[in-house]
Amino acid sequence: MSAFAIRDSRGLPGGFDSSTGTISCIRLPMFFPSHIKCRRTGNWPRLSTMELKSTLVNFSGKAQIDCVRFSANGLLAVSVSSLFNDVWGGSVKLFCRQSSGEFMETKHIDLVGGNSSSLLFLKTLKLKEPEILVAASESGDVFFWNCDEEGLLVSPLGLVSGGHDKLVSCITAVGTKSRGSFYSASYDRTIKLWNVSQTKAPLQTFVGHSGPISSVSSCQHNACSLVSGSFDRSILLWDKRQNRNVGKILSKSMVHAVSWDCKYEHVFVSGHGDGSCCMYDTRNPCEPIFKHLSHNGAVCAVSCRPVESEEGGCVYAVGSDDHMVSLFSVSVALAEDPRVSAVPVYTFSALSNPRIARTFGNHTDYVRSLAWSQEGRSLVTAGWDGRVNLFEYKNGWSGEKSTLSLRC
């Protein structure tokens, strides 16, 4: 018996229901009876009316946007890189949302050592203290700043000097409860664990990839679980307690992005150079449980947020080098048969399918970063065309077009 069984909404083999755009997939371990079928978990809200709200930043090709991140208080950080006299330079811009809904630039920080490919807002041990803004540098350094809620008072906090031998490609927080700790991944093929209170040496170093590491993501529900993707065409699963990789997934193309699901502990998504976005269950990672095929360019950005519906679940935004952004969602329920109550039933909605929703863009170059706001009602997309676009929805993803005046 196959480890995976797919049924459509009528319980028949096939997997895709053209009337709703849903794919139902149940993971069946080898020892479960073959007659068990998965149940349908319902429909998803349509996203076909999601439209551009405003363009926050537009450098018209004079600079590239490498990363965007929202803080818990709604502050937006934007990493900008530009070429001057054949030398790349980087800076971080902070934007605060006004009561009128307009985003205003509040701070400009020049980076020493080149541009930043990854940003992170990090919570500290003391709840009332401001968040820490972390920026990774192409020089291998990592910078820290204390940042107030409005982005007006930004003070240098520390520096991880020479943390890596090559470009730091990605930084990610350690779960949701490990305050002050984060992982950094680099082109030097290592992943390192740091804490802002102790930056002279990493707490742990993980080695296993044979090529530059492009992305790393920590499970929000289990601080010991970690996943990384590399240009060596592999995905490694890590257990922090064992200080080594505990699983390996081989890809046919380079892995550009990985993102742990924000709701389900055993689910993560990866973006690949062939334009695919694959979803895996860590309990049986030999085959993807879903493959999202909507792009003609490498998928270099993936971002997840919980969905507001009776079924729950998550919505993923996917950014690609084909200048486009697409959406898909996933929900998990338990099988009706009590003998297999622990078997997850995955229901997918191909929201990027034209019958469900359109793939949207408004970029003229590679889309390299995506970020959902803290409340999940705003999506920011950024690309190498120097544009940062804000997409919003109201009343069930019914967006309204508007143009805001921004000081960039």
Secondary structure, DSSP 8 states (H G I E B T S, - for coil): --SEEEE-TTS-TT-EETTTTEEEEEE--TTS-TT------------TT-EEEEEEEE-TTSSEEEEEEE-TTS-EEEEEEEEETTEEEEEEEEEEE-TTS-EEEEEEEEETTS--SEEEEE--SSTTS-EEEEEE-TTS-EEEEEE-TTS--EEEEEEETTSSSS-EEEEEE-TTTSTTEEEEEETTSEEEEEETTB-SS-SEEEE--SS-EEEEEE-SS-TTEEEEEETTSEEEEEETTTTEEEEEEE-SS-EEEEEE-SS-TTEEEEEETTSEEEEEETTSTTS-SEEEE--SS-EEEEEEEE--STT--EEEEEEETTS-EEEEEEEEEE-SSGGGTTSEEEEEE-TTSTTT---B---SS-EEEEEE-TTSSEEEEEETTSEEEEEE-BTTTB----------
